[in-house]
């Protein structure tokens, strides 16, 4: 899997995991007082976040992305739904 395909895939999973936290895990935790899904989904989201950032760094150094693209890709990981936007605005333009 190329770097761009990997970041698009992991970015999609990371975005979906964030939606699961917002709309499944948090309501279960605070409305139904069920804490277990929060631990599982939260850990998965954390792992996907770390993978996403690692792939951004990998692409930055191997494909020689400019600082601007790398900075935007990293910033997208910090903004809710940012990975979905980055997929459309940054990654889709690269056919790797």
MARFISE-20346 format. One record per residue (C-alpha): residue in three letters; z, y, x. Coordinates in steps of 0.05 Angstrom, whole numbers, plus 5000, padded with zeros to 4 digits. Layout:
ALAZYX;...
This chain:
UNK500050005000;UNK498050675029;UNK503051245036;UNK500151644979;UNK500051044932;UNK507150874952;UNK509751584939;UNK506251614872;UNK509250944852;UNK516251084877;UNK515951794848;UNK514151504780;UNK519951004784;UNK524751544808;UNK522751984749;UNK523551424700;UNK530351244729;UNK532551964719;UNK530351924646;UNK534351284639;UNK540451644666;UNK539552224618;UNK537951844554;UNK541151164563;UNK546651164615;UNK549951834601;UNK550251744525;UNK553251044534;UNK558351324583;UNK560551934544;UNK559351734472;UNK560850984472;UNK565450974533;UNK561250434567;UNK561150574642;UNK557549974671;UNK550250194659;UNK551750854693;UNK553650494757;UNK547450044756;UNK542350564736;UNK545551084781;UNK545250634841;UNK537950464827;UNK536351194820;UNK539751344886;UNK535850794922;UNK529351054893;UNK531051764914;UNK532351544986;UNK525851144987;UNK522051754959;UNK524752215014;UNK523351685068;UNK516151625044;UNK515352385044;UNK517552385117;UNK513051795133;UNK507052145102;UNK508752805135;UNK508452495205;UNK502951975196;UNK497952335152;UNK499653005184;UNK501053345119;UNK502354085126;UNK509354355120;UNK507654645052;UNK505853975020;UNK511853625050;UNK516554175028;UNK513854154957;UNK514253394955;UNK521453414979;UNK523253974931;UNK520253564874;UNK525453024887;UNK531053524875;UNK528353834810;UNK528953434745;UNK522053164727;UNK519353444793;UNK516352784816;UNK511952774754;UNK509453474769;UNK508453304843;UNK504252704823;UNK499453144784;UNK499453754831;UNK500153464901;UNK498952714906;UNK493152624858;UNK488553024904;UNK489152524960;UNK484951894958;UNK488151475011;
